[in-house]
């Protein structure tokens, strides 16, 4: 759980930094892109767990 909280905090900090520097966010801007990343994560997790 500590790892998840640290990752979230780091992501929030980087998001604020990108906003302040007026840089584009290096992440998908659509639900389809987010779903693709989620699917990639779940596929990797399943392969590691059951392969």
Secondary structure, DSSP 4 states (H G I P E B T S, - for coil): -HHHHHHHHHHHHHHHHHHHTTPPPSS-SSHHHHHHHHHHHHHHHHHHHH-
